[in-house]
Amino acid sequence: MNLSQATKRISALAARPLPVALAAALCAAPAHAEASSVLDVFTKSGVIGILIIVLSVVALAVIIENMVTLKRDKLAPPELIDEVQALFDEGQYQEAMELCENEPCFFTRIAGAGIAKIGHDFAVIEQSISEMGDEESIRLHQKIGWLSLIANVAPMMGLLGTVSGMIQSFNIIASSGGQANPADLAGGISIALLTTLLGLIVAIPTTAAFAYLRNRLVRTVIEVGAIIEDLFERFRPGQA
C-alpha cells in the first residue's frame, strides 16, 4: 500500500462514525498477531516457573482448607457452648467433661482443661485454661503460617528465575563476543520476566488470604476466650 492509498484509507475511516471506524480498523489488523496461550507461558517460564505454579496450587489448597476448618462455628459450635453452659448451670461438671471429650474442638479442649481442675483453687483453674488456650491458639496459627511461608517464598523463587534468565542472556552475549542477535537473548529475558510475574501473582493474593484468615482467627480466639472466662467466673472466690 503506497502513501496515496494509505491517505485515502485513513480519510475513509475518519469520515465514518466512530464505532464503525473502530470496527473497520480492528478488522484490518494483522491476523497473525495472536497472544500466547497459557500453556506457552508455562512452558517458557522454565523449571522455576513450573515450581511457582505448583506452589500456587498448594497455596490454594491451604486457603480452602483453612477457610473451612477455621470458621467460627467449627472452632466453637454454638450448640456445644449452650450444652456446656446448661450442664454448668445444673452443676453436672462430670457430664460436661465427658461432652468435651466426645466433641473435640477449640472450645471444648480449653473448657475441658478447666473442668479437669474444678475443686482446686481458682488460680489453678485459670492457669490451666490459659495454658491450654495458648497451646490451641499456637496450633491454629501454625496452620495459617504455611500461607505466610508461601507468600514469602514465591517472589524469591521469581527472583531466582529472574537472575537465572539474565545469566543465560549474558552468557549468550559473552559467547558471541558482544554480537549476539536480540532473538537469541529473548529466551533468557522471557524467563526472567515470566518468573517474576508468576512469583508476584502467587504472593499477592496469598498474602491477602493470610492476613484475612489471621485476623478472623484472632477475633474468634478472643470471642471464645471471653465465653470460657465467663463460664468459669462462678468459681472465682467471692462469687455467689
C-alpha positions in Angstrom: 0.0 0.0 0.0 1.6 3.4 -1.1 1.3 6.7 0.6 -1.6 7.9 -1.6 -3.6 4.7 -0.9 -2.9 4.9 2.8 -4.1 8.6 2.9 -7.3 7.6 1.2 -7.8 4.7 3.6 -7.4 7.0 6.7 -9.7 9.6 5.2 -12.4 7.0 4.5 -12.2 5.7 8.1 -12.3 9.2 9.6 -15.5 10.0 7.6 -17.3 7.1 9.2 -19.0 7.2 12.6 -16.6 6.3 15.5 -17.9 2.7 16.2 -17.8 1.9 12.5 -14.3 3.2 12.1 -13.1 1.2 15.1 -14.6 -2.0 13.8 -13.0 -1.4 10.4 -9.6 -0.8 12.0 -9.9 -3.9 14.1 -10.8 -6.0 11.0 -7.8 -4.6 9.2 -5.4 -5.7 12.0 -3.0 -8.5 11.1 -4.4 -11.9 11.7 -1.1 -13.3 12.9 -1.0 -11.0 16.0 -2.2 -13.6 18.5 -1.4 -13.8 22.2 0.5 -16.7 23.5 -1.6 -19.5 25.1 -1.4 -20.1 28.8 0.4 -23.4 28.2 3.0 -21.5 26.2 3.6 -19.1 29.1 4.0 -22.0 31.5 6.5 -23.7 29.1 8.5 -20.6 28.5 8.8 -19.9 32.3 11.1 -22.8 32.7 11.5 -25.2 35.7 11.4 -22.4 38.2 8.1 -21.1 36.7 6.6 -24.5 36.9 7.6 -24.8 40.5 5.9 -21.5 41.3 2.8 -22.7 39.6 2.8 -25.9 41.8 3.3 -23.6 44.8 0.2 -21.7 43.8 -1.8 -24.9 43.7 -0.6 -25.7 47.2 -1.5 -22.2 48.4 -5.0 -22.5 47.0 -5.5 -25.9 48.8 -4.3 -24.5 52.1 -6.5 -21.4 51.8 -9.6 -23.5 51.1 -8.8 -25.9 53.9 -8.3 -23.1 56.4 -11.4 -21.3 55.2 -13.5 -24.4 56.0 -11.8 -25.6 59.3 -11.1 -22.2 60.9 -14.7 -21.0 60.7 -16.2 -19.7 64.0 -18.9 -22.4 64.0 -16.2 -25.1 63.6 -13.9 -23.9 66.4 -16.7 -23.2 68.8 -20.1 -24.7 67.7 -22.9 -22.6 69.3 -24.8 -25.8 70.2 -21.9 -27.2 72.2 -21.5 -23.9 74.0 -25.1 -23.9 75.0 -24.9 -27.6 76.2 -21.8 -26.9 78.3 -23.4 -23.8 79.8 -26.6 -25.7 80.6 -24.6 -28.5 82.3 -22.6 -25.9 84.3 -25.9 -24.3 85.5 -27.1 -27.7 86.7 -23.8 -28.5 88.4 -23.2 -31.5 86.2 -19.5 -31.0 85.7 -18.6 -34.6 85.0 -21.2 -34.8 82.2 -19.7 -31.5 80.9 -16.3 -33.1 80.9 -17.5 -36.2 79.0 -19.2 -33.9 76.4 -15.9 -32.0 75.9 -14.0 -35.3 75.5 -16.5 -36.7 73.0 -16.8 -33.4 70.9 -13.2 -32.2 70.5 -12.8 -28.7 69.1 -11.1 -25.5 70.1 -13.7 -24.5 72.6 -14.1 -28.0 74.3 -10.4 -28.6 74.6 -9.9 -25.4 76.6 -13.1 -25.8 78.6 -12.1 -29.4 79.3 -8.8 -28.3 80.7 -10.6 -26.0 83.1 -13.2 -28.6 84.1 -10.5 -31.1 84.9 -9.2 -28.7 87.6 -12.6 -28.0 89.2 -12.2 -28.5 93.0 -8.7 -26.8 93.0 -8.1 -23.1 93.7 -9.4 -20.7 91.1 -5.8 -19.7 90.2 -5.1 -23.3 89.2 -8.2 -23.5 87.0 -7.3 -20.1 85.4 -3.8 -21.2 84.7 -4.9 -24.5 83.2 -7.3 -22.6 80.9 -4.7 -20.1 79.9 -2.1 -22.7 79.1 -4.4 -24.8 77.0 -5.7 -21.7 75.3 -2.2 -20.6 74.3 -1.4 -24.1 73.1 -4.5 -24.4 70.9 -4.0 -20.8 69.6 -0.4 -21.6 68.6 -1.6 -24.8 66.9 -4.2 -22.9 64.8 -1.8 -20.1 63.9 0.7 -22.7 62.7 -1.9 -23.9 60.2 -2.2 -20.5 58.5 1.5 -19.9 58.9 2.0 -22.0 55.8 0.4 -19.2 53.8 2.9 -16.7 55.1 5.7 -19.1 54.1 4.4 -19.5 50.6 3.8 -15.7 50.2 7.5 -15.1 51.1 8.9 -18.0 49.0 7.0 -17.3 45.8 8.6 -13.9 45.0 12.0 -15.2 46.0 11.6 -18.0 43.5 10.6 -15.5 40.9 13.7 -13.5 41.7 15.7 -16.7 41.3 14.2 -17.2 37.9 15.0 -13.6 37.0 18.6 -14.0 37.9 18.8 -17.3 36.1 17.3 -15.8 32.9 19.6 -12.8 33.0 22.7 -15.0 33.5 21.6 -17.1 30.5 21.3 -13.9 28.3 24.6 -12.6 29.4 26.3 -15.9 28.7 25.0 -15.7 25.2 26.4 -12.2 24.8 29.7 -13.3 26.1 30.0 -16.3 23.9 29.1 -14.3 20.8 31.7 -11.6 21.6 29.1 -9.0 22.1 27.5 -9.6 18.7 24.5 -11.5 19.9 21.3 -11.4 18.0 18.4 -9.9 20.0 16.4 -13.0 19.2 19.0 -15.2 20.9 18.6 -13.1 24.1 14.8 -13.3 24.1 14.6 -16.7 25.8 16.6 -15.7 28.9 14.8 -12.4 29.2 11.5 -14.1 28.8 12.3 -16.5 31.7 13.4 -13.6 33.8 10.2 -11.6 33.3 7.8 -14.5 33.5 9.1 -16.0 36.7 9.0 -12.5 38.3 5.4 -12.1 37.2 4.4 -15.6 38.4 6.0 -15.1 41.7 4.1 -11.9 42.3 0.8 -13.4 41.1 1.1 -16.1 43.7 2.5 -13.9 46.5 -0.1 -11.0 46.4 -3.3 -13.0 46.9 -1.7 -15.4 49.3 -0.6 -12.5 51.5 -4.1 -11.1 51.4 -5.6 -14.5 52.3 -3.1 -14.9 55.2 -4.0 -11.5 56.6 -7.7 -12.2 56.4 -7.5 -15.7 58.0 -5.2 -14.4 60.7 -7.5 -11.6 61.6 -10.5 -13.8 61.6 -8.7 -16.4 63.8 -7.6 -13.7 66.3 -11.2 -12.4 66.5 -12.5 -15.9 67.1 -9.9 -16.7 69.8 -10.8 -13.6 71.7 -14.5 -14.3 71.5 -14.1 -17.9 72.7 -11.8 -16.8 75.4 -14.4 -14.4 76.7 -17.0 -17.1 76.7 -14.9 -19.6 78.6 -13.8 -16.8 81.1 -17.5 -16.1 81.8 -18.2 -19.8 82.1 -15.7 -20.3 84.9 -16.3 -17.0 86.6 -18.6 -18.7 89.0 -15.6 -20.4 90.6 -13.8 -17.2 91.4 -13.7 -16.6 95.2 -16.4 -14.2 96.4 -18.8 -15.1 93.5 -22.2 -16.4 94.5 
